Amino acid sequence: MFDRVKDFLQRALKRERLYITPDSDLVAVTGLNSLELVELICQFEEEFRISIPDKDIPKFRYIRDIIKYLEERVK
């Protein structure tokens, strides 16, 4: 799942190389502001065909949090 998330982030953020690890802080690595983060969450919903409630957005802090969240919901 890590490789899938990393590939998605590279495409969504239009970056050829994104240096992240599971322990990377999403906002620190990407420089996203709060509006951009919400837009990215919408792209996650489309890419992984899930619905992410607004209350879950704060859970997307570290890459490992995203991976765990997706692993629990994506089949």
C-alpha positions as CSV (number, residue, x, y, z in Angstrom):
1,M,0.0,0.0,0.0
2,F,2.9,2.4,0.7
3,D,4.0,2.2,-3.0
4,R,0.4,2.8,-4.2
5,V,0.1,5.8,-1.9
6,K,3.5,7.2,-2.9
7,D,2.6,6.8,-6.6
8,F,-0.7,8.5,-6.1
9,L,0.8,11.4,-4.3
10,Q,3.4,11.9,-7.0
11,R,0.7,12.0,-9.7
12,A,-1.7,14.1,-7.7
13,L,0.9,16.6,-6.7
14,K,2.6,16.5,-10.1
15,R,6.0,15.7,-8.7
16,E,8.3,13.3,-10.5
17,R,10.1,12.3,-7.3
18,L,8.6,12.6,-3.8
19,Y,10.9,11.5,-1.0
20,I,8.6,10.1,1.6
21,T,8.6,7.3,4.1
22,P,5.8,5.9,6.2
23,D,6.9,8.3,9.0
24,S,6.8,11.4,6.8
25,D,4.5,14.2,7.8
26,L,2.1,14.7,4.9
27,V,1.9,18.5,5.2
28,A,5.6,19.0,5.9
29,V,6.7,16.9,2.9
30,T,4.2,18.4,0.4
31,G,3.8,21.9,1.7
32,L,0.0,21.7,1.3
33,N,-2.2,24.3,2.9
34,S,-5.6,23.3,4.4
35,L,-7.5,23.9,1.2
36,E,-5.1,21.9,-0.8
37,L,-5.3,19.1,1.7
38,V,-9.0,18.9,1.4
39,E,-8.6,18.8,-2.4
40,L,-6.1,16.0,-2.1
41,I,-8.6,14.1,0.2
42,C,-11.2,14.4,-2.6
43,Q,-8.6,12.9,-5.0
44,F,-8.0,10.1,-2.6
45,E,-11.7,9.3,-2.6
46,E,-11.8,9.1,-6.4
47,E,-8.5,7.1,-6.7
48,F,-9.4,4.6,-4.0
49,R,-13.1,4.6,-4.5
50,I,-14.0,5.3,-0.9
51,S,-15.8,8.0,1.0
52,I,-13.8,9.9,3.6
53,P,-15.9,11.8,6.1
54,D,-14.7,15.3,7.1
55,K,-14.2,14.1,10.6
56,D,-11.5,11.7,9.3
57,I,-9.4,14.3,7.6
58,P,-7.3,15.1,10.7
59,K,-6.2,11.4,10.7
60,F,-4.2,12.1,7.5
61,R,-1.2,13.5,9.2
62,Y,1.5,11.0,8.6
63,I,1.9,8.7,5.6
64,R,1.6,5.7,7.8
65,D,-1.8,7.0,9.0
66,I,-3.0,7.3,5.4
67,I,-1.8,3.7,4.7
68,K,-3.5,2.3,7.7
69,Y,-6.7,4.2,6.9
70,L,-6.8,2.9,3.3
71,E,-5.8,-0.6,4.3
72,E,-8.9,-0.7,6.6
73,R,-11.2,0.5,3.8
74,V,-9.9,-0.5,0.4
75,K,-10.5,-4.0,-0.7
